[in-house]
Amino acid sequence: MSSINEMNNDQKVKSTGTVKWFNDAKGFGFITPDDGGEEIFAHFSSIQMDGFRTLKEGQKVSYELTQGPKGKQALNITKPQI
């Protein structure tokens, strides 16, 4: 598996984590990865779920990890596959 430092803009790593916090008014929050490491930025536009695009504190999620302009960022955020 590639590390985030080896990723370019076209590479994405599938990961899972837990929502640390999410602010509905601002439309963003952070995810704590299950495998440890730094928190991942989550923007409402990356949430791929039905209804109002929000996340709840403590919610388990799956996402694609990419390098954003200011650090690690989650894309295609969904409920984890069982």
N, CA, C and O atoms as CSV, one atom per row, in Angstrom:
chain,resi,resn,atom,element,x,y,z
A,1,MET,N,N,0.847,-1.175,0.000
A,1,MET,CA,C,0.000,0.000,0.000
A,1,MET,C,C,0.895,1.241,0.000
A,1,MET,O,O,1.911,1.265,0.694
A,2,SER,N,N,0.536,2.254,-0.756
A,2,SER,CA,C,1.313,3.491,-0.851
A,2,SER,C,C,1.120,4.334,0.394
A,2,SER,O,O,0.053,4.328,1.008
A,3,SER,N,N,2.158,5.053,0.754
A,3,SER,CA,C,1.990,6.024,1.831
A,3,SER,C,C,1.453,7.309,1.224
A,3,SER,O,O,1.533,7.513,0.013
A,4,ILE,N,N,0.912,8.162,2.055
A,4,ILE,CA,C,0.352,9.425,1.570
A,4,ILE,C,C,1.432,10.274,0.916
A,4,ILE,O,O,1.139,11.045,0.002
A,5,ASN,N,N,2.674,10.148,1.367
A,5,ASN,CA,C,3.759,10.937,0.795
A,5,ASN,C,C,4.092,10.518,-0.624
A,5,ASN,O,O,4.652,11.310,-1.381
A,6,GLU,N,N,3.759,9.283,-1.007
A,6,GLU,CA,C,4.048,8.788,-2.342
A,6,GLU,C,C,2.892,9.026,-3.303
A,6,GLU,O,O,3.020,8.765,-4.499
A,7,MET,N,N,1.768,9.519,-2.797
A,7,MET,CA,C,0.583,9.681,-3.626
A,7,MET,C,C,0.683,10.919,-4.496
A,7,MET,O,O,1.219,11.946,-4.079
A,8,ASN,N,N,0.157,10.811,-5.719
A,8,ASN,CA,C,-0.031,12.012,-6.518
A,8,ASN,C,C,-1.528,12.286,-6.560
A,8,ASN,O,O,-2.302,11.584,-5.909
A,9,ASN,N,N,-1.943,13.286,-7.307
A,9,ASN,CA,C,-3.354,13.689,-7.300
A,9,ASN,C,C,-4.296,12.628,-7.843
A,9,ASN,O,O,-5.493,12.682,-7.562
A,10,ASP,N,N,-3.792,11.652,-8.623
A,10,ASP,CA,C,-4.647,10.629,-9.208
A,10,ASP,C,C,-4.778,9.390,-8.327
A,10,ASP,O,O,-5.650,8.556,-8.572
A,11,GLN,N,N,-3.938,9.252,-7.317
A,11,GLN,CA,C,-3.965,8.076,-6.464
A,11,GLN,C,C,-4.832,8.330,-5.237
A,11,GLN,O,O,-4.801,9.406,-4.641
A,12,LYS,N,N,-5.608,7.303,-4.877
A,12,LYS,CA,C,-6.439,7.386,-3.683
A,12,LYS,C,C,-6.309,6.073,-2.927
A,12,LYS,O,O,-6.269,5.007,-3.541
A,13,VAL,N,N,-6.242,6.136,-1.613
A,13,VAL,CA,C,-6.121,4.962,-0.764
A,13,VAL,C,C,-7.428,4.796,0.001
A,13,VAL,O,O,-7.862,5.724,0.683
A,14,LYS,N,N,-8.077,3.608,-0.100
A,14,LYS,CA,C,-9.320,3.354,0.639
A,14,LYS,C,C,-8.995,3.125,2.106
A,14,LYS,O,O,-8.078,2.375,2.441
A,15,SER,N,N,-9.755,3.778,2.977
A,15,SER,CA,C,-9.527,3.694,4.417
A,15,SER,C,C,-10.851,3.766,5.162
A,15,SER,O,O,-11.892,4.068,4.579
A,16,THR,N,N,-10.796,3.485,6.463
A,16,THR,CA,C,-11.958,3.629,7.332
A,16,THR,C,C,-11.552,4.427,8.563
A,16,THR,O,O,-10.376,4.495,8.920
A,17,GLY,N,N,-12.544,5.026,9.200
A,17,GLY,CA,C,-12.258,5.811,10.388
A,17,GLY,C,C,-13.529,6.172,11.125
A,17,GLY,O,O,-14.615,5.690,10.805
A,18,THR,N,N,-13.373,7.034,12.122
A,18,THR,CA,C,-14.474,7.493,12.966
A,18,THR,C,C,-14.510,9.016,12.929
A,18,THR,O,O,-13.476,9.674,13.045
A,19,VAL,N,N,-15.705,9.567,12.766
A,19,VAL,CA,C,-15.857,11.021,12.726
A,19,VAL,C,C,-15.508,11.589,14.097
A,19,VAL,O,O,-16.120,11.223,15.101
A,20,LYS,N,N,-14.522,12.487,14.137
A,20,LYS,CA,C,-14.146,13.156,15.388
A,20,LYS,C,C,-15.139,14.273,15.671
A,20,LYS,O,O,-15.676,14.366,16.775
A,21,TRP,N,N,-15.386,15.124,14.672
A,21,TRP,CA,C,-16.414,16.159,14.768
A,21,TRP,C,C,-16.758,16.632,13.368
A,21,TRP,O,O,-15.960,16.502,12.440
A,22,PHE,N,N,-17.966,17.187,13.226
A,22,PHE,CA,C,-18.417,17.734,11.948
A,22,PHE,C,C,-19.340,18.903,12.239
A,22,PHE,O,O,-20.295,18.761,13.004
A,23,ASN,N,N,-19.070,20.061,11.638
A,23,ASN,CA,C,-19.859,21.272,11.841
A,23,ASN,C,C,-20.785,21.453,10.641
A,23,ASN,O,O,-20.328,21.780,9.546
A,24,ASP,N,N,-22.092,21.239,10.845
A,24,ASP,CA,C,-23.066,21.381,9.754
A,24,ASP,C,C,-23.064,22.784,9.165
A,24,ASP,O,O,-23.160,22.942,7.948
A,25,ALA,N,N,-22.956,23.800,10.007
A,25,ALA,CA,C,-23.012,25.189,9.538
A,25,ALA,C,C,-21.835,25.516,8.625
A,25,ALA,O,O,-21.996,26.227,7.633
A,26,LYS,N,N,-20.669,25.006,8.952
A,26,LYS,CA,C,-19.476,25.276,8.141
A,26,LYS,C,C,-19.270,24.237,7.049
A,26,LYS,O,O,-18.562,24.494,6.076
A,27,GLY,N,N,-19.883,23.062,7.202
A,27,GLY,CA,C,-19.812,22.035,6.169
A,27,GLY,C,C,-18.524,21.235,6.139
A,27,GLY,O,O,-18.157,20.685,5.101
A,28,PHE,N,N,-17.836,21.168,7.268
A,28,PHE,CA,C,-16.628,20.348,7.307
A,28,PHE,C,C,-16.365,19.840,8.711
A,28,PHE,O,O,-16.975,20.287,9.682
A,29,GLY,N,N,-15.439,18.893,8.794
A,29,GLY,CA,C,-15.031,18.326,10.069
A,29,GLY,C,C,-13.812,17.454,9.862
A,29,GLY,O,O,-13.097,17.595,8.869
A,30,PHE,N,N,-13.575,16.546,10.810
A,30,PHE,CA,C,-12.391,15.697,10.737
A,30,PHE,C,C,-12.724,14.257,11.103
A,30,PHE,O,O,-13.611,13.991,11.914
A,31,ILE,N,N,-11.992,13.336,10.486
A,31,ILE,CA,C,-12.124,11.902,10.707
A,31,ILE,C,C,-10.830,11.405,11.342
A,31,ILE,O,O,-9.740,11.790,10.921
A,32,THR,N,N,-10.950,10.545,12.361
A,32,THR,CA,C,-9.789,9.886,12.952
A,32,THR,C,C,-9.628,8.535,12.259
A,32,THR,O,O,-10.526,7.697,12.350
A,33,PRO,N,N,-8.513,8.300,11.570
A,33,PRO,CA,C,-8.334,7.033,10.854
A,33,PRO,C,C,-8.233,5.843,11.811
A,33,PRO,O,O,-7.660,5.960,12.894
A,34,ASP,N,N,-8.794,4.694,11.405
A,34,ASP,CA,C,-8.739,3.484,12.226
A,34,ASP,C,C,-7.309,2.996,12.424
A,34,ASP,O,O,-6.995,2.395,13.451
A,35,ASP,N,N,-6.441,3.250,11.448
A,35,ASP,CA,C,-5.061,2.760,11.544
A,35,ASP,C,C,-4.124,3.769,12.203
A,35,ASP,O,O,-2.904,3.616,12.147
A,36,GLY,N,N,-4.691,4.794,12.824
A,36,GLY,CA,C,-3.884,5.802,13.514
A,36,GLY,C,C,-3.402,6.884,12.563
A,36,GLY,O,O,-3.782,6.912,11.392
A,37,GLY,N,N,-2.580,7.752,13.065
A,37,GLY,CA,C,-2.070,8.838,12.238
A,37,GLY,C,C,-2.874,10.105,12.422
A,37,GLY,O,O,-3.772,10.186,13.260
A,38,GLU,N,N,-2.522,11.102,11.604
A,38,GLU,CA,C,-3.159,12.408,11.745
A,38,GLU,C,C,-4.597,12.398,11.256
A,38,GLU,O,O,-4.979,11.569,10.430
A,39,GLU,N,N,-5.388,13.326,11.771
A,39,GLU,CA,C,-6.793,13.439,11.402
A,39,GLU,C,C,-6.933,13.805,9.929
A,39,GLU,O,O,-6.050,14.427,9.338
A,40,ILE,N,N,-8.067,13.403,9.348
A,40,ILE,CA,C,-8.345,13.600,7.930
A,40,ILE,C,C,-9.449,14.645,7.778
A,40,ILE,O,O,-10.495,14.537,8.417
A,41,PHE,N,N,-9.223,15.650,6.942
A,41,PHE,CA,C,-10.217,16.687,6.660
A,41,PHE,C,C,-11.380,16.078,5.883
A,41,PHE,O,O,-11.164,15.302,4.952
A,42,ALA,N,N,-12.610,16.423,6.260
A,42,ALA,CA,C,-13.814,15.936,5.583
A,42,ALA,C,C,-14.707,17.123,5.235
A,42,ALA,O,O,-15.113,17.877,6.119
A,43,HIS,N,N,-15.014,17.291,3.942
A,43,HIS,CA,C,-15.890,18.367,3.472
A,43,HIS,C,C,-17.230,17.768,3.066
A,43,HIS,O,O,-17.279,16.651,2.550
A,44,PHE,N,N,-18.319,18.503,3.296
A,44,PHE,CA,C,-19.658,17.969,3.006
A,44,PHE,C,C,-19.811,17.537,1.554
A,44,PHE,O,O,-20.579,16.618,1.272
A,45,SER,N,N,-19.107,18.167,0.631
A,45,SER,CA,C,-19.239,17.825,-0.789
A,45,SER,C,C,-18.681,16.441,-1.107
A,45,SER,O,O,-18.950,15.900,-2.179
A,46,SER,N,N,-17.908,15.862,-0.186
A,46,SER,CA,C,-17.344,14.522,-0.389
A,46,SER,C,C,-18.201,13.422,0.226
A,46,SER,O,O,-17.871,12.244,0.095
A,47,ILE,N,N,-19.297,13.785,0.897
A,47,ILE,CA,C,-20.165,12.797,1.541
A,47,ILE,C,C,-21.090,12.188,0.494
A,47,ILE,O,O,-21.834,12.904,-0.176
A,48,GLN,N,N,-21.043,10.868,0.356
A,48,GLN,CA,C,-21.837,10.145,-0.639
A,48,GLN,C,C,-22.914,9.321,0.071
A,48,GLN,O,O,-22.870,8.091,0.050
A,49,MET,N,N,-23.876,9.997,0.698
A,49,MET,CA,C,-24.963,9.322,1.406
A,49,MET,C,C,-26.274,10.015,1.054
A,49,MET,O,O,-26.282,11.172,0.632
A,50,ASP,N,N,-27.384,9.296,1.232
A,50,ASP,CA,C,-28.700,9.864,0.947
A,50,ASP,C,C,-29.056,10.938,1.970
A,50,ASP,O,O,-28.588,10.915,3.108
A,51,GLY,N,N,-29.898,11.882,1.537
A,51,GLY,CA,C,-30.389,12.917,2.440
A,51,GLY,C,C,-29.394,14.049,2.633
A,51,GLY,O,O,-28.500,14.264,1.815
A,52,PHE,N,N,-29.571,14.767,3.739
A,52,PHE,CA,C,-28.713,15.899,4.075
A,52,PHE,C,C,-27.292,15.402,4.293
A,52,PHE,O,O,-27.071,14.470,5.066
A,53,ARG,N,N,-26.336,16.015,3.620
A,53,ARG,CA,C,-24.953,15.548,3.699
A,53,ARG,C,C,-24.279,16.070,4.965
A,53,ARG,O,O,-23.781,17.195,5.013
A,54,THR,N,N,-24.282,15.221,5.978
A,54,THR,CA,C,-23.653,15.552,7.251
A,54,THR,C,C,-23.065,14.293,7.850
A,54,THR,O,O,-23.368,13.186,7.406
A,55,LEU,N,N,-22.230,14.456,8.849
A,55,LEU,CA,C,-21.647,13.340,9.586
A,55,LEU,C,C,-21.887,13.587,11.068
A,55,LEU,O,O,-21.980,14.732,11.509
A,56,LYS,N,N,-21.987,12.506,11.831
A,56,LYS,CA,C,-22.220,12.618,13.266
A,56,LYS,C,C,-20.977,12.160,14.024
A,56,LYS,O,O,-20.304,11.214,13.615
A,57,GLU,N,N,-20.681,12.835,15.125
A,57,GLU,CA,C,-19.552,12.461,15.969
A,57,GLU,C,C,-19.660,10.992,16.361
A,57,GLU,O,O,-20.718,10.546,16.804
A,58,GLY,N,N,-18.573,10.236,16.203
A,58,GLY,CA,C,-18.552,8.821,16.541
A,58,GLY,C,C,-18.993,7.900,15.420
A,58,GLY,O,O,-18.874,6.681,15.547
A,59,GLN,N,N,-19.504,8.453,14.316
A,59,GLN,CA,C,-19.970,7.656,13.186
A,59,GLN,C,C,-18.792,6.994,12.481
A,59,GLN,O,O,-17.773,7.638,12.235
A,60,LYS,N,N,-18.929,5.692,12.150
A,60,LYS,CA,C,-17.918,4.974,11.380
A,60,LYS,C,C,-18.136,5.285,9.902
A,60,LYS,O,O,-19.271,5.288,9.426
A,61,VAL,N,N,-17.047,5.548,9.177
A,61,VAL,CA,C,-17.133,5.874,7.758
A,61,VAL,C,C,-16.004,5.194,6.981
A,61,VAL,O,O,-14.967,4.838,7.539
A,62,SER,N,N,-16.237,5.024,5.682
A,62,SER,CA,C,-15.213,4.618,4.724
A,62,SER,C,C,-14.949,5.821,3.841
A,62,SER,O,O,-15.842,6.640,3.620
A,63,TYR,N,N,-13.745,5.935,3.339
A,63,TYR,CA,C,-13.402,7.076,2.492
A,63,TYR,C,C,-12.165,6.750,1.666
A,63,TYR,O,O,-11.438,5.798,1.949
A,64,GLU,N,N,-11.949,7.557,0.646
A,64,GLU,CA,C,-10.723,7.480,-0.137
A,64,GLU,C,C,-9.826,8.602,0.346
A,64,GLU,O,O,-10.245,9.758,0.410
A,65,LEU,N,N,-8.607,8.267,0.682
A,65,LEU,CA,C,-7.653,9.230,1.213
A,65,LEU,C,C,-6.846,9.836,0.076
A,65,LEU,O,O,-6.325,9.118,-0.777
A,66,THR,N,N,-6.745,11.151,0.066
A,66,THR,CA,C,-5.948,11.845,-0.933
A,66,THR,C,C,-5.208,12.993,-0.258
A,66,THR,O,O,-5.491,13.340,0.888
A,67,GLN,N,N,-4.282,13.561,-0.964
A,67,GLN,CA,C,-3.538,14.713,-0.445
A,67,GLN,C,C,-4.211,15.981,-0.955
A,67,GLN,O,O,-4.224,16.235,-2.160
A,68,GLY,N,N,-4.769,16.775,-0.050
A,68,GLY,CA,C,-5.390,18.043,-0.411
A,68,GLY,C,C,-4.374,19.164,-0.338
A,68,GLY,O,O,-3.212,18.919,-0.014
A,69,PRO,N,N,-4.784,20.390,-0.630
A,69,PRO,CA,C,-3.857,21.524,-0.614
A,69,PRO,C,C,-3.275,21.818,0.769
A,69,PRO,O,O,-2.190,22.390,0.878
A,70,LYS,N,N,-4.001,21.426,1.833
A,70,LYS,CA,C,-3.520,21.717,3.191
A,70,LYS,C,C,-3.269,20.454,4.009
A,70,LYS,O,O,-3.104,20.534,5.226
A,71,GLY,N,N,-3.237,19.300,3.367
A,71,GLY,CA,C,-3.000,18.055,4.097
A,71,GLY,C,C,-3.903,16.942,3.610
A,71,GLY,O,O,-4.502,17.030,2.538
A,72,LYS,N,N,-3.993,15.891,4.414
A,72,LYS,CA,C,-4.804,14.731,4.044
A,72,LYS,C,C,-6.282,15.100,4.007
A,72,LYS,O,O,-6.775,15.859,4.841
A,73,GLN,N,N,-6.982,14.534,3.004
A,73,GLN,CA,C,-8.389,14.856,2.792
A,73,GLN,C,C,-9.148,13.590,2.419
A,73,GLN,O,O,-8.627,12.738,1.699
A,74,ALA,N,N,-10.394,13.466,2.913
A,74,ALA,CA,C,-11.254,12.331,2.604
A,74,ALA,C,C,-12.131,12.660,1.398
A,74,ALA,O,O,-12.707,13.744,1.312
A,75,LEU,N,N,-12.223,11.709,0.470
A,75,LEU,CA,C,-13.104,11.811,-0.687
A,75,LEU,C,C,-14.071,10.634,-0.659
A,75,LEU,O,O,-13.783,9.612,-0.035
A,76,ASN,N,N,-15.212,10.764,-1.325
A,76,ASN,CA,C,-16.184,9.672,-1.437
A,76,ASN,C,C,-16.469,9.023,-0.082
A,76,ASN,O,O,-16.308,7.814,0.085
A,77,ILE,N,N,-16.890,9.837,0.874
A,77,ILE,CA,C,-17.175,9.361,2.231
A,77,ILE,C,C,-18.508,8.608,2.228
A,77,ILE,O,O,-19.528,9.142,1.792
A,78,THR,N,N,-18.492,7.359,2.721
A,78,THR,CA,C,-19.683,6.512,2.750
A,78,THR,C,C,-19.750,5.760,4.072
A,78,THR,O,O,-18.831,5.821,4.889
A,79,LYS,N,N,-20.869,5.043,4.268
A,79,LYS,CA,C,-20.952,4.110,5.386
A,79,LYS,C,C,-19.989,2.972,5.079
A,79,LYS,O,O,-19.825,2.608,3.915
A,80,PRO,N,N,-19.343,2.399,6.104
A,80,PRO,CA,C,-18.391,1.313,5.838
A,80,PRO,C,C,-19.080,0.076,5.278
A,80,PRO,O,O,-20.214,-0.232,5.645
A,81,GLN,N,N,-18.391,-0.627,4.390
A,81,GLN,CA,C,-18.896,-1.885,3.838
A,81,GLN,C,C,-18.722,-2.971,4.888
A,81,GLN,O,O,-17.665,-3.076,5.510
A,82,ILE,N,N,-19.755,-3.777,5.085
A,82,ILE,CA,C,-19.696,-4.832,6.114
A,82,ILE,C,C,-19.287,-6.139,5.480
A,82,ILE,O,O,-19.178,-7.153,6.170
